[in-house]
């Protein structure tokens, strides 16, 4: 797969001077897919890496029997603190500037620092029909497809929207598959989660309900720990819009520790579900977990992953683990599933079990890491995708 992206551009906000980036890695059928993130310090290089990851996620979920046909990969990023008073205005102006791309090529949605509700509101203010309108010409029945997706976004499960749970369901299923293959029971397996927003919170819920013990959760205010297990549902109910937990709900056995304490938590499974580049060559030495599951995009730096592998620690890569969010959107829109949560979760679980299984089988057969195996699986799929649908 060629390393140079198809399109890479940087935008400067005329009001604040803040910069935004768009990288289109590849187009399939003339369209690409990838979320929009907002964080202080977001760079063009970061967005390019994320865009390449989206190309891989789309290819990994390719199934010639499905209605959903993979798109190309892309990503947007804005260098701004999403909590800043100026953030929303920057978002609207960025979307207005990117309007020609969103109308024709780039389907986007929530990512780090942004919720889908906020993206939708800003997109409307920027004059867009939808943040995913570029895909509409590919649909057999646009009106019915849009209604199906809208219904899915209105669905809730125990107080949390289906759209906020889909990705975490996929991450949790990845953990469960890895544990089963290692012969480790769910009960007694401890988990540490960095980030308690959409992805981290949903992952914690699904793992706790499967019988695992969540012993650490980190947000921007620090790490909450309890060796006997945290009350995940209480913490979820006490989150704000940015995934920060109100400490008033903590119980007597819960402890507040520094922000990086999640790394060294006494746990078998570590789930970085917040920012990119969270685990580097220095702090990886603090990890005692045997399994690192990348719920966030690019949380483990390559050199750190090599050191973890040398210590016998398995890293399940982001392009596999967190791919269910994107796939769920398209399965729903293209009509492979309905808006029903039970159907969505069943489809996600089956797809992720198959994908994680293929990845681990390939890694074992090749004597490689799961990340190398995932790349090999992508390379095998790309020629057929290119031949059938066009690849630019």
HUKA-V655351 format. One line per field, one symbol per residue. ss: DSSP state (A for helix, B for strand, O for the rest). psi: psi as a letter, one per 30 degrees, with the letter a starting at -180 (. if undefined). A space follows every 50 residues. Layout:
ss=???
psi=???
This chain:
ss=OOOOOOBBBBBBOOOOOOBBBBBBOOOBOOBBBOOBBBBOOOOAAAAAAA AAAAAAAAAAOOOOOOOOOOOBBBBBBBBOOOOOOOAAAAAAAAAAAOAA AAAAOBBOOBOOOOOAAAAAAAAAAOOOOOOOAAAAAAOOOAAAAAAAAA AAAAOBBOOBBAAAAAAAAAAAAAAAAAAAAOOOOOOOOBBBBBOOOAAA AAAAAAAAAOOOBBBBBBBOOBBBBOOOOOOAAAAAAOBOOOOOBOAAAO OOOOBBBOOOAAAAOOOOBBBBOOOOOOBOOOAAAAOOOOBBBOOOOOOB OAAAAAAAAAOOOBBBOAAAAOOAAAAAAAAAAAOOOOOOAAAAAAAAAA AAAAAAAAAAAAAAAAOOOAAAAAAAAAAAAAAAAAAAAOBO
psi=kkfklekklkkkkfeffkklkkkjelkkggllkklkljlkgkleeeeeee eeeeeeeeefgkjfflejkkalklklkkikkffkffeeeeeeeeeeegee eeeeejklalakfkleeeeeeeeeffgkelfgfffeffkejeeeeeeeee eeffkljhfkkefffeeeeeeeeeeeeeeeffgklekfkkkkkjkhbeee eeeeeeeefffljjfkkkaffakkljffklieeeeefglafggkkjfffk lefkkkllfgffegkilfkkjjgcllhfjafeffffkflfkkjielkhfk keeeeeeeefggkkjklefeegffeeeeeeeeefgflagkeeeeeeeeee eeeeeeeeeeeeeeefhaleeeeeeeeeeffeeeeeeefkk.
